[in-house]
Amino acid sequence: MVYNRDVEINMFPKRMWVTVSDDFDYTKILNQMVVSLTSKPCMLESTEGLINSLKMNLKGETFLLVLDDVWNEKPDVWDNLRNSLLAVDGARGSKILVTTRNQEVIDAIRCSVSHRVEKNIRGR
């Protein structure tokens, strides 16, 4: 998996993987980001506390955040998450990778670059 290759580890010293699925719970996503980042259980429950924890761990750092299997296409939810991520003040070059099978999600997040992966049909 690309996420664990040495190149990515060196390029992004701070990496987070969050499986979102169809339950786009903002606080839960922030909590899972902290857990993924620290490899420790997170007992924080408030969004403010979670964002502060992310700030402490990510400020000035280049990070990669993978949001896997996203289904929520509501722009206001994405704006809320985007604003929180901007507040952590990560280093230039930090990236957010969103995987989805829903074109409406791509439209809602207003991504700068999208890449469609075609199904791999065996025998071709």
MODELLER restraints for C-alpha pairs under 7 A, 6 or more apart:
rsr = mdl.restraints
at = mdl.atoms
rsr.add(forms.Gaussian(group=physical.xy_distance, feature=features.Distance(at['CA:12:A'], at['CA:62:A']), mean=5.44, stdev=0.5))
rsr.add(forms.Gaussian(group=physical.xy_distance, feature=features.Distance(at['CA:12:A'], at['CA:63:A']), mean=4.95, stdev=0.5))
rsr.add(forms.Gaussian(group=physical.xy_distance, feature=features.Distance(at['CA:12:A'], at['CA:64:A']), mean=5.83, stdev=0.5))
rsr.add(forms.Gaussian(group=physical.xy_distance, feature=features.Distance(at['CA:13:A'], at['CA:62:A']), mean=6.52, stdev=0.5))
rsr.add(forms.Gaussian(group=physical.xy_distance, feature=features.Distance(at['CA:13:A'], at['CA:63:A']), mean=6.38, stdev=0.5))
rsr.add(forms.Gaussian(group=physical.xy_distance, feature=features.Distance(at['CA:14:A'], at['CA:37:A']), mean=6.75, stdev=0.5))
rsr.add(forms.Gaussian(group=physical.xy_distance, feature=features.Distance(at['CA:14:A'], at['CA:61:A']), mean=7.00, stdev=0.5))
rsr.add(forms.Gaussian(group=physical.xy_distance, feature=features.Distance(at['CA:14:A'], at['CA:62:A']), mean=6.46, stdev=0.5))
rsr.add(forms.Gaussian(group=physical.xy_distance, feature=features.Distance(at['CA:14:A'], at['CA:63:A']), mean=4.59, stdev=0.5))
rsr.add(forms.Gaussian(group=physical.xy_distance, feature=features.Distance(at['CA:14:A'], at['CA:64:A']), mean=6.46, stdev=0.5))
rsr.add(forms.Gaussian(group=physical.xy_distance, feature=features.Distance(at['CA:15:A'], at['CA:37:A']), mean=6.26, stdev=0.5))
rsr.add(forms.Gaussian(group=physical.xy_distance, feature=features.Distance(at['CA:15:A'], at['CA:63:A']), mean=5.47, stdev=0.5))
rsr.add(forms.Gaussian(group=physical.xy_distance, feature=features.Distance(at['CA:15:A'], at['CA:64:A']), mean=4.74, stdev=0.5))
rsr.add(forms.Gaussian(group=physical.xy_distance, feature=features.Distance(at['CA:15:A'], at['CA:65:A']), mean=5.91, stdev=0.5))
rsr.add(forms.Gaussian(group=physical.xy_distance, feature=features.Distance(at['CA:16:A'], at['CA:33:A']), mean=5.83, stdev=0.5))
rsr.add(forms.Gaussian(group=physical.xy_distance, feature=features.Distance(at['CA:16:A'], at['CA:36:A']), mean=5.10, stdev=0.5))
rsr.add(forms.Gaussian(group=physical.xy_distance, feature=features.Distance(at['CA:16:A'], at['CA:37:A']), mean=5.40, stdev=0.5))
rsr.add(forms.Gaussian(group=physical.xy_distance, feature=features.Distance(at['CA:16:A'], at['CA:64:A']), mean=6.27, stdev=0.5))
rsr.add(forms.Gaussian(group=physical.xy_distance, feature=features.Distance(at['CA:16:A'], at['CA:65:A']), mean=4.78, stdev=0.5))
rsr.add(forms.Gaussian(group=physical.xy_distance, feature=features.Distance(at['CA:16:A'], at['CA:66:A']), mean=6.15, stdev=0.5))
rsr.add(forms.Gaussian(group=physical.xy_distance, feature=features.Distance(at['CA:17:A'], at['CA:36:A']), mean=6.19, stdev=0.5))
rsr.add(forms.Gaussian(group=physical.xy_distance, feature=features.Distance(at['CA:17:A'], at['CA:65:A']), mean=6.01, stdev=0.5))
rsr.add(forms.Gaussian(group=physical.xy_distance, feature=features.Distance(at['CA:17:A'], at['CA:66:A']), mean=4.76, stdev=0.5))
rsr.add(forms.Gaussian(group=physical.xy_distance, feature=features.Distance(at['CA:17:A'], at['CA:67:A']), mean=6.28, stdev=0.5))
rsr.add(forms.Gaussian(group=physical.xy_distance, feature=features.Distance(at['CA:18:A'], at['CA:29:A']), mean=6.91, stdev=0.5))
rsr.add(forms.Gaussian(group=physical.xy_distance, feature=features.Distance(at['CA:18:A'], at['CA:32:A']), mean=6.15, stdev=0.5))
rsr.add(forms.Gaussian(group=physical.xy_distance, feature=features.Distance(at['CA:18:A'], at['CA:33:A']), mean=6.37, stdev=0.5))
rsr.add(forms.Gaussian(group=physical.xy_distance, feature=features.Distance(at['CA:18:A'], at['CA:66:A']), mean=6.12, stdev=0.5))
rsr.add(forms.Gaussian(group=physical.xy_distance, feature=features.Distance(at['CA:18:A'], at['CA:67:A']), mean=5.06, stdev=0.5))
rsr.add(forms.Gaussian(group=physical.xy_distance, feature=features.Distance(at['CA:18:A'], at['CA:68:A']), mean=6.04, stdev=0.5))
rsr.add(forms.Gaussian(group=physical.xy_distance, feature=features.Distance(at['CA:19:A'], at['CA:67:A']), mean=5.93, stdev=0.5))
rsr.add(forms.Gaussian(group=physical.xy_distance, feature=features.Distance(at['CA:19:A'], at['CA:68:A']), mean=4.61, stdev=0.5))
rsr.add(forms.Gaussian(group=physical.xy_distance, feature=features.Distance(at['CA:19:A'], at['CA:69:A']), mean=6.20, stdev=0.5))
rsr.add(forms.Gaussian(group=physical.xy_distance, feature=features.Distance(at['CA:20:A'], at['CA:67:A']), mean=6.35, stdev=0.5))
rsr.add(forms.Gaussian(group=physical.xy_distance, feature=features.Distance(at['CA:20:A'], at['CA:68:A']), mean=5.82, stdev=0.5))
rsr.add(forms.Gaussian(group=physical.xy_distance, feature=features.Distance(at['CA:20:A'], at['CA:69:A']), mean=5.82, stdev=0.5))
rsr.add(forms.Gaussian(group=physical.xy_distance, feature=features.Distance(at['CA:20:A'], at['CA:70:A']), mean=5.42, stdev=0.5))
rsr.add(forms.Gaussian(group=physical.xy_distance, feature=features.Distance(at['CA:21:A'], at['CA:69:A']), mean=4.91, stdev=0.5))
rsr.add(forms.Gaussian(group=physical.xy_distance, feature=features.Distance(at['CA:21:A'], at['CA:70:A']), mean=5.05, stdev=0.5))
rsr.add(forms.Gaussian(group=physical.xy_distance, feature=features.Distance(at['CA:21:A'], at['CA:71:A']), mean=6.04, stdev=0.5))
rsr.add(forms.Gaussian(group=physical.xy_distance, feature=features.Distance(at['CA:22:A'], at['CA:70:A']), mean=6.39, stdev=0.5))
rsr.add(forms.Gaussian(group=physical.xy_distance, feature=features.Distance(at['CA:22:A'], at['CA:71:A']), mean=5.00, stdev=0.5))
rsr.add(forms.Gaussian(group=physical.xy_distance, feature=features.Distance(at['CA:22:A'], at['CA:72:A']), mean=6.42, stdev=0.5))
rsr.add(forms.Gaussian(group=physical.xy_distance, feature=features.Distance(at['CA:24:A'], at['CA:72:A']), mean=6.27, stdev=0.5))
rsr.add(forms.Gaussian(group=physical.xy_distance, feature=features.Distance(at['CA:27:A'], at['CA:47:A']), mean=5.74, stdev=0.5))
rsr.add(forms.Gaussian(group=physical.xy_distance, feature=features.Distance(at['CA:30:A'], at['CA:50:A']), mean=6.17, stdev=0.5))
rsr.add(forms.Gaussian(group=physical.xy_distance, feature=features.Distance(at['CA:31:A'], at['CA:42:A']), mean=6.59, stdev=0.5))
rsr.add(forms.Gaussian(group=physical.xy_distance, feature=features.Distance(at['CA:31:A'], at['CA:50:A']), mean=6.34, stdev=0.5))
rsr.add(forms.Gaussian(group=physical.xy_distance, feature=features.Distance(at['CA:34:A'], at['CA:42:A']), mean=6.79, stdev=0.5))
rsr.add(forms.Gaussian(group=physical.xy_distance, feature=features.Distance(at['CA:34:A'], at['CA:54:A']), mean=6.31, stdev=0.5))
rsr.add(forms.Gaussian(group=physical.xy_distance, feature=features.Distance(at['CA:35:A'], at['CA:41:A']), mean=5.66, stdev=0.5))
rsr.add(forms.Gaussian(group=physical.xy_distance, feature=features.Distance(at['CA:35:A'], at['CA:42:A']), mean=5.90, stdev=0.5))
rsr.add(forms.Gaussian(group=physical.xy_distance, feature=features.Distance(at['CA:44:A'], at['CA:50:A']), mean=6.19, stdev=0.5))
rsr.add(forms.Gaussian(group=physical.xy_distance, feature=features.Distance(at['CA:51:A'], at['CA:84:A']), mean=6.81, stdev=0.5))
rsr.add(forms.Gaussian(group=physical.xy_distance, feature=features.Distance(at['CA:51:A'], at['CA:88:A']), mean=6.96, stdev=0.5))
rsr.add(forms.Gaussian(group=physical.xy_distance, feature=features.Distance(at['CA:54:A'], at['CA:88:A']), mean=6.18, stdev=0.5))
rsr.add(forms.Gaussian(group=physical.xy_distance, feature=features.Distance(at['CA:55:A'], at['CA:88:A']), mean=4.29, stdev=0.5))
rsr.add(forms.Gaussian(group=physical.xy_distance, feature=features.Distance(at['CA:55:A'], at['CA:89:A']), mean=6.83, stdev=0.5))
rsr.add(forms.Gaussian(group=physical.xy_distance, feature=features.Distance(at['CA:58:A'], at['CA:88:A']), mean=6.35, stdev=0.5))
rsr.add(forms.Gaussian(group=physical.xy_distance, feature=features.Distance(at['CA:58:A'], at['CA:90:A']), mean=5.43, stdev=0.5))
rsr.add(forms.Gaussian(group=physical.xy_distance, feature=features.Distance(at['CA:59:A'], at['CA:88:A']), mean=5.84, stdev=0.5))
rsr.add(forms.Gaussian(group=physical.xy_distance, feature=features.Distance(at['CA:59:A'], at['CA:89:A']), mean=5.00, stdev=0.5))
rsr.add(forms.Gaussian(group=physical.xy_distance, feature=features.Distance(at['CA:59:A'], at['CA:90:A']), mean=4.83, stdev=0.5))
rsr.add(forms.Gaussian(group=physical.xy_distance, feature=features.Distance(at['CA:60:A'], at['CA:89:A']), mean=6.26, stdev=0.5))
rsr.add(forms.Gaussian(group=physical.xy_distance, feature=features.Distance(at['CA:60:A'], at['CA:90:A']), mean=4.78, stdev=0.5))
rsr.add(forms.Gaussian(group=physical.xy_distance, feature=features.Distance(at['CA:60:A'], at['CA:91:A']), mean=4.54, stdev=0.5))
rsr.add(forms.Gaussian(group=physical.xy_distance, feature=features.Distance(at['CA:61:A'], at['CA:90:A']), mean=5.13, stdev=0.5))
rsr.add(forms.Gaussian(group=physical.xy_distance, feature=features.Distance(at['CA:61:A'], at['CA:91:A']), mean=4.84, stdev=0.5))
rsr.add(forms.Gaussian(group=physical.xy_distance, feature=features.Distance(at['CA:62:A'], at['CA:90:A']), mean=5.95, stdev=0.5))
rsr.add(forms.Gaussian(group=physical.xy_distance, feature=features.Distance(at['CA:62:A'], at['CA:91:A']), mean=4.75, stdev=0.5))
rsr.add(forms.Gaussian(group=physical.xy_distance, feature=features.Distance(at['CA:62:A'], at['CA:92:A']), mean=6.64, stdev=0.5))
rsr.add(forms.Gaussian(group=physical.xy_distance, feature=features.Distance(at['CA:62:A'], at['CA:93:A']), mean=6.12, stdev=0.5))
rsr.add(forms.Gaussian(group=physical.xy_distance, feature=features.Distance(at['CA:62:A'], at['CA:94:A']), mean=4.76, stdev=0.5))
rsr.add(forms.Gaussian(group=physical.xy_distance, feature=features.Distance(at['CA:63:A'], at['CA:90:A']), mean=6.93, stdev=0.5))
rsr.add(forms.Gaussian(group=physical.xy_distance, feature=features.Distance(at['CA:63:A'], at['CA:94:A']), mean=4.71, stdev=0.5))
rsr.add(forms.Gaussian(group=physical.xy_distance, feature=features.Distance(at['CA:63:A'], at['CA:95:A']), mean=6.39, stdev=0.5))
rsr.add(forms.Gaussian(group=physical.xy_distance, feature=features.Distance(at['CA:64:A'], at['CA:94:A']), mean=5.81, stdev=0.5))
rsr.add(forms.Gaussian(group=physical.xy_distance, feature=features.Distance(at['CA:64:A'], at['CA:95:A']), mean=4.93, stdev=0.5))
rsr.add(forms.Gaussian(group=physical.xy_distance, feature=features.Distance(at['CA:64:A'], at['CA:96:A']), mean=5.81, stdev=0.5))
rsr.add(forms.Gaussian(group=physical.xy_distance, feature=features.Distance(at['CA:65:A'], at['CA:95:A']), mean=6.37, stdev=0.5))
rsr.add(forms.Gaussian(group=physical.xy_distance, feature=features.Distance(at['CA:65:A'], at['CA:96:A']), mean=4.71, stdev=0.5))
rsr.add(forms.Gaussian(group=physical.xy_distance, feature=features.Distance(at['CA:65:A'], at['CA:97:A']), mean=6.14, stdev=0.5))
rsr.add(forms.Gaussian(group=physical.xy_distance, feature=features.Distance(at['CA:66:A'], at['CA:96:A']), mean=5.89, stdev=0.5))
rsr.add(forms.Gaussian(group=physical.xy_distance, feature=features.Distance(at['CA:66:A'], at['CA:97:A']), mean=4.73, stdev=0.5))
rsr.add(forms.Gaussian(group=physical.xy_distance, feature=features.Distance(at['CA:66:A'], at['CA:98:A']), mean=5.88, stdev=0.5))
rsr.add(forms.Gaussian(group=physical.xy_distance, feature=features.Distance(at['CA:67:A'], at['CA:97:A']), mean=6.16, stdev=0.5))
rsr.add(forms.Gaussian(group=physical.xy_distance, feature=features.Distance(at['CA:67:A'], at['CA:98:A']), mean=4.76, stdev=0.5))
rsr.add(forms.Gaussian(group=physical.xy_distance, feature=features.Distance(at['CA:67:A'], at['CA:99:A']), mean=6.35, stdev=0.5))
rsr.add(forms.Gaussian(group=physical.xy_distance, feature=features.Distance(at['CA:68:A'], at['CA:98:A']), mean=5.87, stdev=0.5))
rsr.add(forms.Gaussian(group=physical.xy_distance, feature=features.Distance(at['CA:68:A'], at['CA:99:A']), mean=4.87, stdev=0.5))
rsr.add(forms.Gaussian(group=physical.xy_distance, feature=features.Distance(at['CA:68:A'], at['CA:100:A']), mean=6.96, stdev=0.5))
rsr.add(forms.Gaussian(group=physical.xy_distance, feature=features.Distance(at['CA:69:A'], at['CA:99:A']), mean=5.24, stdev=0.5))
rsr.add(forms.Gaussian(group=physical.xy_distance, feature=features.Distance(at['CA:69:A'], at['CA:100:A']), mean=4.89, stdev=0.5))
rsr.add(forms.Gaussian(group=physical.xy_distance, feature=features.Distance(at['CA:70:A'], at['CA:99:A']), mean=6.22, stdev=0.5))
rsr.add(forms.Gaussian(group=physical.xy_distance, feature=features.Distance(at['CA:70:A'], at['CA:100:A']), mean=5.05, stdev=0.5))
rsr.add(forms.Gaussian(group=physical.xy_distance, feature=features.Distance(at['CA:71:A'], at['CA:100:A']), mean=6.53, stdev=0.5))
rsr.add(forms.Gaussian(group=physical.xy_distance, feature=features.Distance(at['CA:71:A'], at['CA:102:A']), mean=6.45, stdev=0.5))
rsr.add(forms.Gaussian(group=physical.xy_distance, feature=features.Distance(at['CA:71:A'], at['CA:105:A']), mean=6.39, stdev=0.5))
rsr.add(forms.Gaussian(group=physical.xy_distance, feature=features.Distance(at['CA:72:A'], at['CA:105:A']), mean=6.20, stdev=0.5))
rsr.add(forms.Gaussian(group=physical.xy_distance, feature=features.Distance(at['CA:73:A'], at['CA:104:A']), mean=5.66, stdev=0.5))
rsr.add(forms.Gaussian(group=physical.xy_distance, feature=features.Distance(at['CA:73:A'], at['CA:105:A']), mean=4.34, stdev=0.5))
rsr.add(forms.Gaussian(group=physical.xy_distance, feature=features.Distance(at['CA:73:A'], at['CA:108:A']), mean=5.28, stdev=0.5))
rsr.add(forms.Gaussian(group=physical.xy_distance, feature=features.Distance(at['CA:74:A'], at['CA:108:A']), mean=6.18, stdev=0.5))
rsr.add(forms.Gaussian(group=physical.xy_distance, feature=features.Distance(at['CA:75:A'], at['CA:108:A']), mean=4.89, stdev=0.5))
rsr.add(forms.Gaussian(group=physical.xy_distance, feature=features.Distance(at['CA:75:A'], at['CA:109:A']), mean=6.35, stdev=0.5))
rsr.add(forms.Gaussian(group=physical.xy_distance, feature=features.Distance(at['CA:78:A'], at['CA:109:A']), mean=6.03, stdev=0.5))
